[in-house]
Amino acid sequence: MDLTRYRALSFDCYGTLIDWEAGIAAVLVPWADEVGLDLDTERLLAAYAGNEAAVERDHPTAPYPEVLATVLRRTGETLGRPVGDASARRLGDSVPDWPAFPGSAEDVGAYKPAADAAFAGRAGPPGPGGPA
């Protein structure tokens, strides 16, 4: 493929370049331990995913950190466990810590000489809880 024919490339960030499951699980698992839930990571993520689509549908313009916090609160309701403000904020603020899939940076870097790269995602406004 001749990438010099393109002026820009667009990538979906979460799930393609960034391992959102590992990032979310890094907050969900400790929360579940704190509230006495005995669920494995897969079941926690399934409970979370069941609420995420509804929150995104109900709040299509919400910054992603707010979406994450709301989804965790709804997940807590679904699982019958409380979610405090600190736990909800912890998930909302965790996005910068989510790991990239191995090779993502190198793969994107390979496109740089040919085109500008754009990434799709709802990170939120600049400042606390959003990208700089």
N, C-alpha and C positions, 0 to 999 in steps of 0.2 A: 504494500500500500504506500503510495506516494503522499506523505503527510504534508509536503510543501504546497499541495493544492488547497489546503484548508487554512483559513485565517484564525479560526477558533475551534476549540473542542470543549464539550461539556461532559462532566462526569457526575453521576449520582454519588454522593459522598457516603452516606450511611448504608452499610451492607455491601458496598462495592469496594470502597477503599478503607473504610473504618469499620472495625468489628464492634458494632453497636451491642450485640448480645453480650460480649465479654465486658463492655463498659457498663451496661445496665446491671449485669449480674454482680459486678464488683460492689454495687451498692445494695442490690436486692438481698443478696445472701446475708450480709451482716445485719440488715434490718430484720430479716426473718429470724435470725438467731436472737436478736434483741427482744423480739415480741413472742418468742417461744413457738415459732412455726417449724415443724419438722417436714420440710419439703425439699426435694433436690432442686438443683438449678434449673433443670428442664421444666419441671412443674411450675416453678416460680415465674420463669419467662413466659410460659403458656398463659398463666393467670394474668400477667402483665399485658401480653399481646392482646388478650381478649378485651382489654379496656382501652388500649391505645387507639385503635381505629375509631372508636366512639368519641374519644376526646378530640382527636384531630378533625373529625367530621363536625362536632359541635363548636369547635373553636378554630376555624381554618386559618385565621390570621395571627393566632397567639404565637409569641416567640417560643422556640423549642424548649428552653429551660422551664417555662411555665407549663407547657404540655407535659413534660416529664414529671413535674411535681404533681400535677393534677392526676395523671395516670397512676402514680404511686398511691395517692390518696384513695382513688377508686379501687385499686388492687387491694389495698388494706380492707376496704369495706367488703369487697368480694370474699376475701379470706377471713373476715371476722376479726381483724386485728387493727389496732389504731396506728395511724401514721402521724407522728408529730411534725411540726413545722421544720424542725432541724433535719429530719430524715428526708422530707420532701425537697427542701433546699439542697441537701447533699446530692440528691439525684439530679436536680436541675443544674447544679454547678459542676457536675462531673464530666460534662461533654469534652472539655479540653484534655481530660485524662484518658479518654477512650483510645485503645490501641489501634494502630493501623494494621491492616493485614500485612503479613510479610511480603516485601517486594513492592508495596504500593508506592512509596516515595520514588523508588527507582523507576517504576513503570511510568508514573506521571512525568518524571524528569526526562524520560526518553522522548516525550512529545514536545517539550519546551522549545527546542530549536525550530520546530515547524509551525507552532501555533500557540496562541495564548490559551491557557486552560481556565475553565470556569467550573465551579463546583456547586451542585444543587444541594440545598439543605436549609433548615429553618433554625439557625443558631440564635437569633435574637439581635437586639441592638448593641452597638458598641458599649463597652463599660462592664460593670460587674454582671456576671451571668451571660455575657454575650461576647462575641469576638472583638478583638481590638482593631 
